[in-house]
Amino acid sequence: MTILELRQKTGLSQSQFAKRFHLNVRTVQTWEQGTRKTPDYVIWLITRVIELEEIINVKRDGI
């Protein structure tokens, strides 16, 4: 999964996504444009955070 796909999954803008994950918005832009490769560990960490948030929301909502 790419950083763009992860951001789209969250429904956040680039600036919102950057703020949410404590990243520089320019960094997010260069990753999405392919100017620089997103480090694998960043993809892994953000994926895990999103997955855990989904689990928490499901349990909280009782679905």
Summary of the structure (lengths in Angstrom):
residues: 63
radius of gyration: 12.5
end to end distance: 26.0
largest distance: 42.0
contacts: 140
relative contact order: 0.16
helix: 73%
strand: 0%
